[in-house]
Amino acid sequence: LLGRGFYFSSTRLVSDFYAIPDPHSGSKRILICRVLVGRPCRGSSDIAKCPVNFDSTTNFSDTYVIYSNRQV
């Protein structure tokens, strides 16, 4: 939705929605990370790397996409 990268949300409920339950226990796991989003711009589905002069893409709500695992 916002590009091809690593997706993070500032809202636990968004992350929980995408977490896949364990088939045996039904429990879900999410990682809590510190992410450097830097200067974000609006994302789109055709983005494969971050645009020049920006550090991440976002929907300007609660979801951010980064394109380098060095930002986590």
URZI-V583404 format. One record per residue. N is the residue number from 0. RES is the residue in one letter. OMEGA is omega as a letter, one per 40 degrees, with the letter a starting at -180 (* if undefined). NEAR is the number of other C-alpha atoms within 8 Angstrom. Layout:
BEGIN
n = {N	N}
res = {RES	RES}
omega = {OMEGA	OMEGA}
near = {NEAR	NEAR}
END
This chain:
BEGIN
n = {0	1	2	3	4	5	6	7	8	9	10	11	12	13	14	15	16	17	18	19	20	21	22	23	24	25	26	27	28	29	30	31	32	33	34	35	36	37	38	39	40	41	42	43	44	45	46	47	48	49	50	51	52	53	54	55	56	57	58	59	60	61	62	63	64	65	66	67	68	69	70	71}
res = {L	L	G	R	G	F	Y	F	S	S	T	R	L	V	S	D	F	Y	A	I	P	D	P	H	S	G	S	K	R	I	L	I	C	R	V	L	V	G	R	P	C	R	G	S	S	D	I	A	K	C	P	V	N	F	D	S	T	T	N	F	S	D	T	Y	V	I	Y	S	N	R	Q	V}
omega = {a	a	a	a	i	a	i	i	i	a	a	a	i	i	i	i	a	a	a	a	i	a	a	a	a	a	i	i	i	i	i	a	i	a	i	a	i	a	a	i	a	a	i	a	a	a	i	i	a	i	i	a	i	a	a	i	a	i	a	i	a	a	i	i	i	a	i	i	i	a	a	*}
near = {5	13	13	11	10	9	8	9	10	6	7	7	6	8	11	10	6	6	9	6	9	8	5	4	6	7	6	9	8	7	4	4	5	5	7	6	10	7	8	10	8	9	12	8	8	7	10	8	8	11	6	4	5	11	11	14	15	14	10	6	5	9	11	12	15	14	11	7	7	4	8	7}
END
